[in-house]
Amino acid sequence: MKSVLALFPVLVAPLQAVIFYSTGDPAHNRETAPGGALAGSGWQYQGSFGNFLGTMISPKHFITAAHLGVPASTFVSNGYHNGSGDVTYTVNTTAFSGTGYQTITGTDLRIYEINETFSMWAPLFTGTDEVGKDLVVMGRGTQRGADVLLGGDLIGWRWGAADNDARWGTNEVAATVSLGGAEYLYATFDAGAGGDEAHLSVGDSGGGLFIQDGGVWKLAGINYAVDGLWDYNNVADPNEFQAALFDAEGMYVGQDPSSWTLVGGPGPVPSGFYSTRISSYVSDIAAITGVPEPGLGLLLLAGSGMMLRRRR
């Protein structure tokens, strides 16, 4: 089962966003660009769109999740993203028949046009070899909440209080999946997979997922959904909850009144998150933005599960 990440956006005092396996520290990766080997990994292309994130993908366009609706009329390239200062852009409400946006049919991808011009934008990942690649993911979700125990053992954490802090984490593409006719990248929340190993929660929708290609970090996904709901039984009651679980074996996943499935082993069986796969829609994106696909541009210049386990 899947739960849309931004189903219940809530405004609270800034706390923590992307959920980490290694720490509940609210200062971890908060409004700070990745460094070292992760420098330039897409953080600079993010911006605030209402209480969510979007990614700049052309001089005049940014992309985010369609299920957010229209959360704002402005897109802000924040100083903590661009390394300089806040820059506000306005949605061109005369574009696309007066909506300001166009949704790629059959997907959760929505592209907005702005009146001004971006000074930088993300390259798109166009290959089909995402599985097994390390990723960096951004979001504005919840803090890590209360421990989830099963048989006295820690298996994850509930979603905590909602917040609006931008944060980044790491993971690895475990699989590509098709759900309802759309294509997604799937990543699992694994124990011991690194200090920045991350899961997503409500509010992280619309954030970008980046992977490296030829030494360049490229936009490969837009955050969409997570595994859930969770319960200790398969009966209709008010006790189901959302959580980032690094071992869901023995838990029930589904929703009331009766669509519950027992998660089997052998464990560990980590839960995961889904991001709409950019490489499946590069032609659609190019048709909207007017920016040629990378392959076409080079030619022109020449002519002129539910859950999967990951081991490291």
Helices and strands as residue ranges (DSSP letters): E 2-4, E 19-20, G 36-38, G 43-45, E 46-49, E 52-58, E 61-65, G 66-68, E 74-77, H 79-82, E 87-90, E 101-103, E 109-113, E 134-139, E 142-150, E 153-162, E 167-179, E 182-188, E 198-199, E 208-213, E 216-227, E 230-231, E 243-245, E 252-255, E 259-262, E 272-277, G 278-281, H 282-289, H 294-303
